[in-house]
Amino acid sequence: MKNKFKDFSRLLSSIREEASSVPTSILILTTLAAVSGSYVFGSAVGYSSPAQSGITDDLNLGVAEYSLFGSILTIGAMVGAIVSGSLADYAGRRAAMGFSELFCILGWLAIAVSKVAWWLYVGRLLLGCGMGILSYVVPIYIAEITPKDLRGGFTAVHQLMICFGVSLTYLIGAFLNWRLLAIIGTIPCLAQLLSLSFIPESPRWLEFTEASQQQTEANIFGLFQLQYLKSLTVGVGLIILQQFGGVNAIAFYASSIFVSAGFSRSIGTIAMVVVQIPMTALGVILMDKSGRRPLLLISASGTCLGCFLVSLSFYLQDLHKEFSPILALVGVLVYTGSFSLGMGGIPWVIMSEIFPINVKGSAGSFVTFVHWLCSWIVSYAFNFLMSWNSAGTFFIFSTICGLTILFVAKLVPETKGRTLEEVQASLNPYQQVSNKEMNLAYDPVTELHA
């Protein structure tokens, strides 16, 4: 352990003279290595949309079978989420990322060689396990290595790379066979595996590992205490509202939504990509300037409007056949752009900030598990809901997005410009003393960058 501290101190000693608000080359390269996993996350989410017609035709899958293929990713992610916190706490953040990529590589290869549906399901399940770990450990790692003045923007790069992964998979999948698309999915996995040995371990994890020799980390049952109630409410609430707002329904089945609305599949998908990436990048830029809460409020308002427009387009489908497809496209683009601006990335940024380090593992696992449980419910039920009532489905999503506005306005704190320890102390007042005992009542990253 002492060698780890020595190596990390030596690595950061070269940038002690840099101001904490100025990103260093080491910080940038380390973040890029970490968010390679975020790209893997995005490519896995985006895969089911362009691959749908090819897989269903080649393997003769029905709606229920393909819905299982699309949604089983989230079942695997729930399994990965359960172990993600413990794995990241005991083995370290870097080891957890490496372990997740092994699952992802095996998953992509199983999908690529599938001849029957069961191989597809196994591959998608393995891919989900890797995603469940990545979805927790990447934003946590970035938040723990980044100074407070840069933390929001750098952590939001996680969502930007997810967006890149989804968008590029949509584009590449429009031209390539689904098997080749799966093989290409292994490339970013290998890139992260190769880069992990060159990046530093989280300084907060190193400190916590040393401190935990004298103090035991809280388990999942210890998380449900009054002192952590506000943090848990904010973290879990944002994740539930994010998922039941319909994001994975649109991400997994964008192509079929456009077809159902009577619009061109390829034009609609390309338009989504054109909107997604710049809006996510804008969110990264504004994160540490405007703050988390304003972006969340604007984002939730936009997703509410977008879902309402899609709902209206399906309602008017029989009355205005020429106008309805355009309205559907506008609604999906408004939703996609608004979600990318804030609701996509900020819940993960806040999740990485609000939990004290002695419960961060169990809290992160629980929040990530809830995320993937809700994602599975939505992604599996979506095709059946669309068969029941397309307009009603998106009206439900719109209502939930409206509730998100109220939740953010009433309960979500602003964390911009505050150290992790300051944020956690304000939400969990009874934790302040134990943080001091663990020598964590300061920002170690800022100290090292100062």
C-alpha positions as CSV (number, residue, x, y, z in Angstrom):
1,M,0.0,0.0,0.0
2,K,2.9,2.4,0.8
3,N,4.3,1.7,-2.7
4,K,1.0,2.7,-4.2
5,F,1.0,6.0,-2.3
6,K,4.6,6.6,-3.3
7,D,3.8,5.9,-7.0
8,F,0.8,8.1,-7.0
9,S,2.6,11.0,-5.2
10,R,5.5,10.7,-7.7
11,L,3.0,10.8,-10.6
12,L,1.3,13.9,-9.4
13,S,4.4,15.7,-8.1
14,S,5.1,16.9,-11.6
15,I,1.8,18.9,-11.6
16,R,1.9,20.4,-8.1
17,E,2.5,23.8,-9.6
18,E,-0.6,23.7,-11.7
19,A,-3.7,25.5,-10.5
20,S,-6.5,23.2,-9.5
21,S,-8.9,24.8,-12.0
22,V,-6.5,24.0,-15.0
23,P,-6.7,20.5,-16.4
24,T,-3.3,18.8,-16.8
25,S,-2.2,16.5,-19.5
26,I,-2.1,13.6,-17.1
27,L,-5.7,14.3,-15.9
28,I,-7.0,14.5,-19.4
29,L,-5.2,11.3,-20.6
30,T,-6.4,9.5,-17.4
31,T,-10.0,10.6,-18.0
32,L,-9.8,9.5,-21.6
33,A,-8.6,6.0,-20.6
34,A,-11.5,5.7,-18.1
35,V,-14.2,6.9,-20.4
36,S,-13.2,4.3,-23.0
37,G,-15.4,2.1,-20.8
38,S,-18.2,4.7,-21.2
39,Y,-18.0,4.3,-25.0
40,V,-18.4,0.5,-24.5
41,F,-21.5,1.3,-22.4
42,G,-22.9,3.4,-25.2
43,S,-22.1,1.0,-28.0
44,A,-23.9,-1.8,-26.1
45,V,-27.0,0.3,-25.6
46,G,-27.0,1.5,-29.2
47,Y,-26.4,-2.0,-30.7
48,S,-30.0,-3.3,-30.5
49,S,-31.5,-0.6,-32.7
50,P,-29.5,-0.9,-36.0
51,A,-29.1,-4.7,-35.5
52,Q,-32.8,-5.4,-35.0
53,S,-33.8,-6.1,-38.6
54,G,-30.7,-8.1,-39.4
55,I,-30.9,-10.3,-36.3
56,T,-34.7,-10.9,-36.6
57,D,-34.4,-11.8,-40.3
58,D,-31.3,-14.0,-40.0
59,L,-32.3,-15.9,-36.8
60,N,-36.1,-15.7,-37.3
61,L,-36.8,-13.9,-34.0
62,G,-40.3,-12.6,-33.1
63,V,-41.1,-9.5,-31.1
64,A,-41.0,-11.2,-27.7
65,E,-37.7,-12.9,-28.5
66,Y,-36.1,-9.7,-29.7
67,S,-37.5,-7.8,-26.7
68,L,-35.8,-10.4,-24.5
69,F,-32.5,-9.9,-26.4
70,G,-32.8,-6.1,-26.0
71,S,-33.8,-6.2,-22.3
72,I,-31.5,-9.0,-21.1
73,L,-28.6,-6.5,-21.3
74,T,-30.2,-4.8,-18.3
75,I,-30.5,-8.1,-16.4
76,G,-26.8,-8.6,-16.8
77,A,-26.2,-5.0,-15.7
78,M,-28.1,-5.6,-12.5
79,V,-25.8,-8.5,-11.7
80,G,-22.8,-6.3,-12.5
81,A,-24.2,-3.5,-10.4
82,I,-24.6,-5.8,-7.3
83,V,-20.9,-6.6,-7.3
84,S,-19.6,-3.3,-8.7
85,G,-19.2,-1.4,-5.3
86,S,-17.5,-4.3,-3.5
87,L,-15.3,-5.1,-6.4
88,A,-14.2,-1.4,-6.8
89,D,-13.6,-1.0,-3.1
90,Y,-11.6,-4.2,-2.5
91,A,-9.7,-4.6,-5.8
92,G,-9.5,-0.9,-6.7
93,R,-11.1,1.3,-9.4
94,R,-8.7,0.3,-12.1
95,A,-9.0,-3.5,-11.5
96,A,-12.8,-3.2,-11.6
97,M,-12.7,-1.5,-15.0
98,G,-10.4,-4.2,-16.3
99,F,-12.6,-7.0,-15.0
100,S,-15.6,-5.4,-16.6
101,E,-14.0,-5.3,-20.0
102,L,-13.3,-9.0,-20.0
103,F,-17.0,-9.6,-19.6
104,C,-17.7,-7.2,-22.5
105,I,-15.2,-8.8,-24.9
106,L,-16.7,-12.3,-24.2
107,G,-20.2,-10.9,-24.7
108,W,-19.4,-9.2,-28.0
109,L,-17.7,-12.3,-29.4
110,A,-20.7,-14.6,-28.3
111,I,-23.1,-12.3,-30.2
112,A,-20.9,-12.2,-33.3
113,V,-20.8,-16.0,-33.6
114,S,-24.4,-16.7,-32.6
115,K,-26.3,-19.2,-34.7
116,V,-29.3,-19.5,-32.3
117,A,-31.1,-17.1,-30.0
118,W,-29.6,-18.6,-26.9
119,W,-26.1,-17.5,-27.9
120,L,-27.4,-14.0,-28.4
121,Y,-28.9,-14.0,-25.0
122,V,-25.7,-15.3,-23.3
123,G,-23.6,-12.7,-25.1
124,R,-26.0,-9.9,-24.3
125,L,-26.1,-11.0,-20.7
126,L,-22.2,-11.0,-20.4
127,L,-22.1,-7.6,-22.0
128,G,-24.6,-6.3,-19.5
129,C,-22.5,-7.6,-16.6
130,G,-19.6,-5.6,-17.8
131,M,-21.8,-2.5,-18.3
132,G,-23.2,-2.8,-14.8
133,I,-19.7,-2.5,-13.4
134,L,-18.6,0.3,-15.8
135,S,-21.7,2.4,-15.1
136,Y,-20.7,2.6,-11.5
137,V,-16.9,2.7,-11.5
138,V,-16.2,5.1,-14.3
139,P,-17.9,8.2,-12.9
140,I,-16.7,7.3,-9.4
141,Y,-13.1,7.1,-10.5
142,I,-13.2,10.3,-12.5
143,A,-14.9,12.2,-9.6
144,E,-12.2,11.0,-7.2
145,I,-9.2,12.0,-9.3
146,T,-10.5,15.4,-10.4
147,P,-10.2,18.8,-8.6
148,K,-13.5,20.3,-7.4
149,D,-13.5,23.1,-9.9
150,L,-13.3,20.6,-12.8
151,R,-15.2,17.6,-11.3
152,G,-18.6,18.2,-12.9
153,G,-17.4,18.7,-16.4
154,F,-14.9,15.8,-16.3
155,T,-17.4,13.4,-14.8
156,A,-19.9,14.4,-17.4
157,V,-17.5,13.2,-20.1
158,H,-18.7,9.8,-19.0
159,Q,-22.1,10.6,-20.5
160,L,-20.5,12.3,-23.6
161,M,-18.7,9.1,-24.4
162,I,-21.8,7.0,-23.8
163,C,-23.4,9.3,-26.4
164,F,-20.6,8.8,-28.8
165,G,-20.9,5.1,-28.4
166,V,-24.6,5.1,-29.0
167,S,-24.4,7.5,-32.0
168,L,-21.4,5.9,-33.8
169,T,-23.0,2.5,-33.3
170,Y,-26.2,3.8,-34.9
171,L,-24.2,5.2,-37.8
172,I,-21.9,2.2,-38.4
173,G,-24.8,-0.2,-37.9
174,A,-26.6,1.5,-40.8
175,F,-23.9,0.2,-43.2
176,L,-22.5,-3.0,-41.6
177,N,-23.8,-6.5,-40.9
178,W,-24.8,-7.1,-37.2
179,R,-22.1,-9.7,-36.7
180,L,-19.3,-7.3,-37.9
181,L,-20.8,-4.6,-35.8
182,A,-20.4,-6.8,-32.7
183,I,-16.8,-7.6,-33.5
184,I,-16.1,-3.8,-33.9
185,G,-17.5,-3.5,-30.3
186,T,-14.5,-5.3,-28.9
187,I,-12.1,-2.6,-30.1
188,P,-12.8,0.0,-27.3
189,C,-12.8,-2.8,-24.7
190,L,-9.2,-3.8,-25.7
191,A,-8.2,-0.1,-25.8
192,Q,-9.2,0.4,-22.1
193,L,-7.6,-2.9,-21.0
194,L,-4.3,-1.8,-22.6
195,S,-4.5,1.7,-21.0
196,L,-5.3,0.7,-17.4
197,S,-1.7,-0.1,-16.5
198,F,-0.6,3.4,-17.3
199,I,-3.2,5.4,-15.3
200,P,-3.0,6.1,-11.5
201,E,-5.3,4.6,-8.9
202,S,-7.9,6.9,-7.1
203,P,-6.2,8.8,-4.2
204,R,-9.4,8.6,-2.2
205,W,-9.6,4.9,-2.6
206,L,-6.0,4.5,-1.5
207,E,-6.6,6.6,1.6
208,F,-9.8,4.8,2.3
209,T,-8.1,1.4,1.9
210,E,-5.5,2.4,4.5
211,A,-8.1,3.9,6.9
212,S,-10.4,0.9,6.5
213,Q,-7.8,-1.2,8.4
214,Q,-9.0,0.6,11.5
215,Q,-12.7,1.2,10.4
216,T,-15.1,-1.2,8.8
217,E,-17.0,-0.1,5.7
218,A,-20.8,0.0,6.0
219,N,-22.6,-2.9,4.3
220,I,-25.7,-2.6,2.2
221,F,-27.9,-2.8,5.3
222,G,-25.9,0.0,7.0
223,L,-26.8,2.2,4.1
224,F,-30.5,2.4,5.2
225,Q,-29.9,4.7,8.2
226,L,-31.4,8.1,8.9
227,Q,-28.0,9.8,8.4
228,Y,-27.9,8.7,4.8
229,L,-31.6,9.2,4.0
230,K,-31.2,12.4,2.1
231,S,-28.3,11.2,0.0
232,L,-30.1,7.9,-0.8
233,T,-33.3,9.7,-1.7
234,V,-31.6,12.1,-4.1
235,G,-29.4,9.4,-5.7
236,V,-32.2,6.7,-6.1
237,G,-34.9,9.3,-7.0
238,L,-32.9,10.8,-9.9
239,I,-32.0,7.4,-11.3
240,I,-35.6,6.1,-11.1
241,L,-37.0,9.3,-12.8
242,Q,-34.3,9.2,-15.4
243,Q,-35.2,5.7,-16.5
244,F,-38.9,5.8,-16.2
245,G,-38.7,9.0,-18.3
246,G,-38.3,6.6,-21.3
247,V,-34.6,7.0,-22.3
248,N,-33.9,3.4,-22.9
249,A,-37.1,2.9,-24.8
250,I,-36.0,5.5,-27.3
251,A,-32.3,4.4,-27.3
252,F,-33.0,0.7,-27.8
253,Y,-35.9,1.0,-30.3
254,A,-35.4,4.4,-32.0
255,S,-35.6,2.8,-35.5
256,S,-39.0,1.1,-34.7
257,I,-40.4,4.3,-33.3
258,F,-39.7,6.2,-36.5
259,V,-41.2,3.4,-38.6
260,S,-44.3,3.2,-36.4
261,A,-44.7,7.0,-36.8
262,G,-44.4,6.7,-40.5
263,F,-40.9,8.4,-40.8
264,S,-37.7,7.3,-42.5
265,R,-35.6,5.0,-40.2
266,S,-32.3,6.2,-41.5
267,I,-33.0,9.9,-41.6
268,G,-34.5,9.8,-38.1
269,T,-31.4,7.9,-36.7
270,I,-28.9,10.3,-38.3
271,A,-30.9,13.3,-37.1
272,M,-30.7,11.9,-33.5
273,V,-26.9,11.6,-33.8
274,V,-26.6,15.1,-35.1
275,V,-28.5,16.4,-32.0
276,Q,-27.1,14.1,-29.4
277,I,-23.4,14.8,-29.5
278,P,-23.3,18.6,-29.5
279,M,-26.0,18.8,-26.8
280,T,-24.0,16.4,-24.6
281,A,-20.8,18.4,-25.2
282,L,-22.7,21.6,-24.3
283,G,-23.7,20.0,-21.0
284,V,-20.1,19.1,-20.3
285,I,-19.1,22.7,-20.9
286,L,-21.9,24.2,-18.8
287,M,-21.6,21.7,-15.9
288,D,-19.1,23.7,-13.8
289,K,-20.4,27.1,-14.9
290,S,-24.2,27.0,-14.6
291,G,-24.3,24.3,-12.0
292,R,-26.1,20.9,-11.8
293,R,-29.6,22.1,-10.8
294,P,-30.3,24.6,-13.6
295,L,-29.2,22.1,-16.3
296,L,-31.4,19.4,-14.7
297,L,-34.4,21.7,-14.6
298,I,-34.0,22.7,-18.3
299,S,-33.2,19.1,-19.3
300,A,-36.3,17.6,-17.6
301,S,-38.5,20.3,-19.1
302,G,-37.3,19.5,-22.5
303,T,-37.8,15.8,-22.1
304,C,-41.3,16.4,-20.9
305,L,-42.1,18.5,-24.0
306,G,-40.4,16.0,-26.3
307,C,-42.4,13.0,-25.1
308,F,-45.6,15.0,-25.2
309,L,-44.9,15.9,-28.9
310,V,-44.3,12.2,-29.7
311,S,-47.5,11.2,-27.9
312,L,-49.4,13.9,-29.8
313,S,-47.9,12.6,-33.1
314,F,-49.3,9.1,-32.5
315,Y,-52.6,10.5,-31.4
316,L,-52.9,12.5,-34.6
317,Q,-51.6,9.7,-36.8
318,D,-54.9,8.8,-38.4
319,L,-56.1,12.4,-38.7
320,H,-53.0,14.1,-40.1
321,K,-50.8,11.5,-41.9
322,E,-48.5,14.0,-43.4
323,F,-47.9,16.1,-40.3
324,S,-47.7,13.3,-37.8
325,P,-44.3,11.8,-38.8
326,I,-42.6,15.2,-38.7
327,L,-44.1,15.9,-35.2
328,A,-42.7,12.5,-34.1
329,L,-39.2,13.4,-35.4
330,V,-39.3,16.8,-33.7
331,G,-40.4,15.2,-30.4
332,V,-37.7,12.6,-30.4
333,L,-35.1,15.2,-31.3
334,V,-36.3,17.5,-28.6
335,Y,-36.2,14.6,-26.1
336,T,-32.8,13.4,-27.2
337,G,-31.2,16.9,-27.1
338,S,-32.7,17.8,-23.8
339,F,-31.8,14.5,-22.2
340,S,-28.2,14.8,-23.5
341,L,-27.9,18.2,-22.0
342,G,-28.5,17.2,-18.4
343,M,-30.6,14.2,-17.4
344,G,-28.3,11.8,-19.1
345,G,-25.1,12.6,-17.3
346,I,-25.9,14.7,-14.2
347,P,-27.6,11.9,-12.1
348,W,-24.3,10.0,-12.4
349,V,-22.3,13.0,-11.5
350,I,-24.4,13.7,-8.4
351,M,-24.4,10.0,-7.5
352,S,-20.5,10.1,-7.5
353,E,-20.6,13.2,-5.2
354,I,-23.2,12.7,-2.5
355,F,-22.2,9.5,-0.7
356,P,-19.5,9.3,2.0
357,I,-16.6,7.1,1.1
358,N,-17.4,4.5,3.8
359,V,-20.8,3.8,2.2
360,K,-19.9,4.7,-1.4
361,G,-19.4,1.1,-2.4
362,S,-22.7,-0.2,-1.1
363,A,-24.6,2.9,-2.1
364,G,-23.1,2.9,-5.6
365,S,-24.0,-0.8,-6.0
366,F,-27.6,-0.1,-4.8
367,V,-28.2,2.9,-7.0
368,T,-26.7,1.2,-10.0
369,F,-28.8,-1.8,-9.4
370,V,-31.9,0.3,-9.2
371,H,-30.9,2.0,-12.4
372,W,-30.7,-1.2,-14.3
373,L,-33.8,-2.7,-12.8
374,C,-35.8,0.3,-13.9
375,S,-34.1,0.1,-17.3
376,W,-35.0,-3.5,-17.7
377,I,-38.7,-2.8,-16.8
378,V,-38.9,-0.1,-19.4
379,S,-36.9,-1.8,-22.2
380,Y,-38.8,-5.1,-21.9
381,A,-42.3,-3.5,-21.5
382,F,-41.9,-0.9,-24.2
383,N,-42.8,-2.9,-27.3
384,F,-45.9,-4.3,-25.5
385,L,-46.9,-0.8,-24.3
386,M,-46.6,0.5,-27.9
387,S,-48.9,-2.4,-29.1
388,W,-51.3,-1.3,-26.4
389,N,-51.4,2.4,-27.0
390,S,-48.5,4.3,-28.6
391,A,-49.8,7.8,-27.7
392,G,-50.5,6.7,-24.1
393,T,-47.0,5.2,-23.7
394,F,-45.3,8.5,-24.5
395,F,-47.8,10.5,-22.4
396,I,-46.8,8.4,-19.4
397,F,-43.2,9.2,-20.1
398,S,-44.0,12.9,-20.4
399,T,-45.8,12.9,-17.1
400,I,-42.8,11.3,-15.3
401,C,-40.5,13.8,-16.9
402,G,-42.8,16.5,-15.4
403,L,-42.5,15.0,-12.0
404,T,-38.7,15.1,-12.4
405,I,-38.9,18.9,-12.5
406,L,-40.6,19.0,-9.2
407,F,-38.2,16.5,-7.6
408,V,-35.1,18.5,-8.7
409,A,-36.6,21.8,-7.6
410,K,-37.4,20.5,-4.1
411,L,-34.7,18.0,-3.2
412,V,-31.6,18.0,-5.4
413,P,-28.7,20.1,-3.9
414,E,-26.3,22.2,-5.9
415,T,-22.8,20.6,-5.7
416,K,-20.9,22.9,-8.1
417,G,-17.6,24.2,-6.7
418,R,-17.6,22.1,-3.5
419,T,-15.3,19.3,-2.4
420,L,-16.7,15.8,-2.2
421,E,-16.3,16.0,1.6
422,E,-18.2,19.3,1.8
423,V,-21.1,17.9,-0.3
424,Q,-21.3,14.7,1.8
425,A,-21.1,16.6,5.1
426,S,-24.0,18.8,4.2
427,L,-26.2,15.9,3.2
428,N,-25.0,13.5,5.9
429,P,-24.3,15.7,9.0
430,Y,-23.7,12.8,11.4
431,Q,-20.9,11.6,9.1
432,Q,-18.6,14.6,9.6
433,V,-16.8,13.2,12.7
434,S,-16.1,9.8,11.1
435,N,-14.7,11.5,8.0
436,K,-12.2,13.4,10.1
437,E,-11.3,10.2,11.9
438,M,-10.6,8.7,8.5
439,N,-8.5,11.7,7.5
440,L,-10.8,12.5,4.7
441,A,-12.2,15.9,5.8
442,Y,-10.2,17.6,3.0
443,D,-9.9,17.3,-0.8
444,P,-6.8,15.1,-1.4
445,V,-6.9,15.7,-5.1
446,T,-7.0,19.5,-4.7
447,E,-4.1,19.3,-2.2
448,L,-2.0,17.3,-4.6
449,H,-2.8,19.7,-7.5
450,A,-2.3,22.8,-5.4
